[in-house]
Amino acid sequence: MKTKRFLSLFIAVVLCLSSFTAFAEEIVMEYSPFDEYVDYSNMYFWSRWNNGDDKPADLFFVCPTVDMGKEGNYNAYITDEKYRESFDGATNMELGIYDDVARVYAPYYRQATFPVYSLSEEEQEKYLSAAYEDVKKAFLYFADQTDATRPLILAGFSQGADMIIRLMKDLFDEPQYQRRLVAAYPIGWKLTEDEVKEYPHLMPAEGETDTGVIVTFNSEDKDIASSLIVGENEKTYSINPLNWKTTSEVADKSLNKGACFTDYSGNIKEEIPNLTGAYIDEERGTLKVTDVKPEDYPGKLFDDGIYHLYDYQFFFRNLEENVGKRLSVFTEKNKDKLEKSKEREKRIFEFENKDIKEAVENLSNSEPENTPPAIGIKIGDGRNIF
């Protein structure tokens, strides 16, 4: 009798555990990256915020794909420590091009994972548009919290470049953003003629120092006819970062001021001047690299000869110099406008907060001597006045 009771109890426990395990698995399966609450007023959700506060421009940077989706997830978990570590490292690798002239702002976002790119375009869009919503929310917070009179540089690589182009389509027909824009550098993504027709405020760069424009290119070997970024029978806008021309003229490797290969700390592990020349393919619009071999610079995640992973690195010093040149031209061209804009912002700020400041002063004057003064009063754009 005792044995029967024990067996019954044992079976009941096993059934309960099985039910609980199935329930737990269901919870895990149903948990989504978008169950996580993201609030960009919390600095936890920024990889970089105002890094380099003595620089003359602001950089809004969007990181490339770093989540390989090994857990079966199609969007990244923004609170996952391994993801954040990889995100920070990939961001560091590109920042050397910009951080001499710009304060850096780089949000974490729930990027689409690498397996998304093997899905149909319709399926891809579900996960990419979800990632973009984070980027847009982060940019709007950044724009609200920073000085609207400062020059702005947008930049991203790979998926980050896609996010920058989406942001420009969505918001940069608005004068408040457009007038700040030095240039956008969405490197390693395509920009098509149809997109430029649909969004006429998107202006591909045509020279070395034009401003308010999009600087982009995709590096590949002369024998490549299709890639994940620029497919067969597709054509993209590009500019050659060696001679800053949009024609098929070959730029000799002597124009290459330095290829720089960086690590996850942003340190340059190796620098090679005059590594390679390049020209723009008339049919694909891609940047054909002339003096390196595919086996020496393997594609890793891509077919050999697709130099996507080296877009920044092959032309590092030329890009770094160009950012500074465009900023100088922008600043000189808009000097009067920027001064007037700063003065206007100051007057608006003072007018909007006149009553609050008077109230604070009256309150301070009426406080007993042993009462500590009010601190941290927020006015206007939300920044502390004390």
Buried (B, 14 or more C-beta within 10 A) or exposed (E): EEEEEEEEEEEEEEEEEEEEEEEEEEEEEEEEBBEEEBEBEEEEBBBBBBBBEEBBBBBBBBBBBBBEBEEEBBBBBBBBEEBBEBBBBBBBBBBBBBBBBBBBBBBBBBBBBBBBBEBEEEEBBEBBEBBBBBBBBBBEBBBEBBEBBBBBBBBBBBBBBBBBBBBBBBBBEEEEBBBBBBBBBBBBBBBBEEBBEEBEBBBBBEEBBBBBBBBBBBBBBEEBEBBBBBEEEBBBBBBBBBBBBBEEEBBBBEBBBBBBBBEEEBEBEEBBEBBBBBBBBEEBBBBBBBEBEBEEBBBEEBBBBBBBBBBBBBBBBBBBBBBBEBBBBBBEEBEEEBEEBBEEBEEEBEEEBEEBBEEBEEEEEEEEEEEEEEEEBEBBBEEEEE
